[in-house]
Amino acid sequence: MARVKGAMMTRKRRNKTLKLAKGYFGAKSKHFKMAKQAVMKSGQYAYIGRKQKKRDFRSLWITRISAACKLNGMNYSTFMNGINKAGITLNRKMLSEIAITDPAGFTAIAEKAKAALN
């Protein structure tokens, strides 16, 4: 029987990596060895970035809620404590959206939070 060397699969694998490295600077987009290293590193950065995005958005929402709370005469921690005691189950993303788009609605939520603390 004839020996199978696997050149086609090797070429496919290399082309897949080079396709992922398209647009990279210099030899990183042309030479397989450098492209492989660059693609591996960019994959790590992408994975880390997906986690950081969640952190960044949460801190943004908290900052927005905090600013809206200060307009209603309370700080963020007492507000969150108040809405938990009042049984309001809105997450931080929705609270920040309400604070931006409907300040009167946020004021009503803040009043309920204040009432629940007393």
N, C-alpha and C positions, 0 to 999 in steps of 0.2 A: 504494500500500500504506500501511497505517496505521503510524505511528511507534511503536516499542516503547521505553518509558521505563524499565522495570526496577524499578518501585516494589515489586513483590512480593519480588524477590530482596533488595533493599535492606532491606525490613522484616524479612525472615527473618534476614539477617546481623545486624541490630541487635538483634533479639529474642534471638538466640543469645548475643550479648555480654551483654545485660542479664540473661539467665538465669544466666550464669556469675558475674555480680556480685550475685546475690541474697543478701541478708543483710548487705551492706556498709553502712557508716554513712552516713546523710544522703543527699545527692544522688548519691553514687557508685553507688547501686543504682537510681536513677530516670532520670538524664540520661545519654544515650548517650555524649557526649564524655567525661564524667568516669568513667563506667563502663568505657569502653575503656581509659583510662589506668590505672585501678585494676586491671583484669584483666591488662594487660600487666605491671605491676609485680608483681602477685601470682604470675604465671607465672615471673618471674625468681626471686623468692624461693623458689618451689617447686623450681625446677631446682637452685638453690644448696643448698637444704635436703637434697635427695636425695644430693648429694655429701658434705655435712657429716655426714649420718647414718652413712655408711660409715666416715668418719674417727672419729667418736665411738665407734662400736661397737668398732672395732679398738683404740682406746686403753683402752676398758673391759676388753676381753679381756686386754690386756697387763698392766693393773693387777691383775686377778684372778690371772693366772699368776704375776706377781711376788710377790704376797702368799703364794701357796701355795709358791713356791720358797723364800721366807725361812723358812717352817716346816720345810723340809727341809734347811736349812743351806747354801743357795746363792743366788746372785742370778740375775736374769732372763737376762742375756746369757750367762753360763756355762751355764745350763740349756739355752737354745736352741742354743748351740754343741754341747753334749753330745748332744742328741737328733738333731741333724743328723749328727753323727759316728756315732751308733748306728744311723742309718738309719730312724728313726721318722718317718713322714710324716703326722703329725697336724697339722691347721691350728690356729691360735690359738683359733678359736671352739670347737673340740672340746676342746682342752686346758683352756680355762677352764670348760667344762661338766663335765669330769672332775674338775677341782679342786674344784668346788662340790658335785657330787652323790656323788662317790666318792673321798674323800681317800686311802684306802688304795691305790686304783688309781693315783692321781697320785704317791704315794710310790714305788710300784714303777717308774713311768716315770722319776722323778727318780733312783732308784738305777741304772737302766740308763744314764742320761745321765752320772752320775758315773763309772761303770765305763768308759764309752767315752772319757772324758777322760784316764784314767790309762793 
